[in-house]
């Protein structure tokens, strides 16, 4: 029996990773930890001079390995400390309905993350709200206004055990 070949997508991803050497990976790990570093500080952290680090960082941005830089805010201090994971099931699912749902979700500020999932629900939303009353208003007035919504199940976060922003590379 001939060995199975990996799907083309996996091969493509493996080829993209081959473009990264250990220095690129050190740069990415360092920036994941602190994206506010100057080029000089980043260069010192990865044991290079600033010019090649600057060029590598720009290449990583152009190639899409670095998508953007953000500031991580404290939701509790900003009065948005209630975190809810909302599992959504649509009445029917097809390309147009999914597209419309996703377009509408992107315009709702309370939804900070949205994933199309398999299993009993079609989508998983991460929602930030001030309190239970604001979440109820969100469900009734924003999610409730989406005609394709079939059902939802809310899971309220009691405490955050682990929250990292980077990926393990």
Buried (B, 14 or more C-beta within 10 A) or exposed (E): EEEEEEEEEEEEEEEEEEEBEEBBBBBBBBBBEEBEBEBEEBBBBBEBEBEEBBEBBEBBEEEEBBEEEEEEEEBEEEEBBBBBBBBBBBEEEEEEBBEBBEEBBEEBEBBEEBEEEEEEBBBBBBBBBBEEEBBEBBBEEBBEEBEBBEEBEEEEEEEEEEEEEEEEE
